[in-house]
Amino acid sequence: MERRANYDVELESYRRLIHAGITKIGRFNVPLLEDCDDKLQIIEMTIVQPPYLLDFGKVYIDNPPPYWNDPQFHVNRHECGRELFGNKKWREVLNAMSTLIRLGIWNVDPRPANFCFGDEENEPL
């Protein structure tokens, strides 16, 4: 990873998932941490098949981002989420993000590359 801060939060996220015994959140498979190298800022993880949840490089650990309590942020987030995923899938993404929050992980990058259902190419944009 290019930035140390992104490496640190991604590694901590995978460590928390392992500590909680989580390999799946809802229907999303979660990769398992295999190894890491702090000096090189490399994280090795298992390969997962869709549906999957990955990429924790833009999360907040233990505390929400400073704008979390801004009502307009949530309006925009839900509007964008429904546009990206559709209503039903957006609810699944929100449920997964709620599970992460219970672990002290605030995901602020919910997009199809990170929350992959496996059928995205068959759906209209």
N, C-alpha and C positions, 0 to 999 in steps of 0.2 A: 504494500500500500504506500501511496505517496506521502500521506499525512499521518503523523504519529497519533493525533487525536482520533482519527477515523479507525486506525488499527486498534487502539486501546478500547474504544467502545464496542467494536465488532468482537474482539476477543472476549471481553467481559460478558457480552450477550451470549455467546456460545458457551462460556463457562457456566453462566446461570442456567441455561437450558439443560446442560448436562447435570448440574447439581440437582435440578428439579426432576430429573428423569424424563424430560420431554423430548420425544422424537417426532411428535406429531401434534399440531394444534388445529383442532377441528379436522378438516380433511387435508390440511397442508402438511406435507412431509417437511421435516426440519433436518438439515445436515448435522452430523455430529462432528465435533472438533476432534481431529486426529492428532495434530501437533502444531506447534508454532515456533517461530524464531523471532524473538524480540529485537535482535540486532538488525535483521533484514526486514522486519515488519511483514512477515509472511505467515498466513494462516492456512493450514492444511485441513480440509474437511472431507467428509464422505460425499459421494455423489448421490443425489436424490432424483427421482422421477416426478414429473407433475402428477398431481398438484403439489406445489412446494412453496415454501416461504424461506427466503434467504436475503442476504445483504443487510447487515446491521451497521454499516459504516456511517449512517446519518441518524443514529438514535441518540436519545438523551438517557443517561443512566441515573437512577434514583430520584430525579426531579424532572418534572415536565419542562419543556422549553418556556422561556419567559413570556411568550405570546399565547400560551395554552388557554388562559382564561379570557381571552379576547373573543367575544361572541362572533364577530365578523370572521375570524379565523375559522371557526367551526362551520359557519355557513359556507364559506368558500371551499373548505375541505370536503364537506358532504356533496356539494355541487360537483366538484371535480371528481370525487370518488364515484358518484353515480354515473358520470359521463364516461369514466374510464372502464368501469366494471359492470354497469347496469345495477338496478336496485337490489336484486337478490344476491348477487355476488358481493356487492358493496357491504351488505349486512354481514356476510361471512368474513370479509376482511376486517370489519369493525369488531366482530367477535374475537378474531385472532389477535387484533391489537389490544383488546381488553385483557386477554390472557397475558400478553407481554407486559402490560402495565402492572398487573399483579406481581410480576417478577421484577418490577422497577425498571422496565425498558419501555421508553416512549418512542415509538416508530413514527417518524414524520415524513417518510418517503414511501407511502403506499402507492405503488404503480405496478402494472402487469409484469414487469421484469422481476419484481421482488415477491409479488403474490401471484404466482403463476397457477392458473387452473388447468392448463394443458390443452385447452380448446380455443385459445385466443385467435388462432389463425382462421378459425371457422366462423368467427363472429364479425359482424359489421363494425366498423370504427365509429 
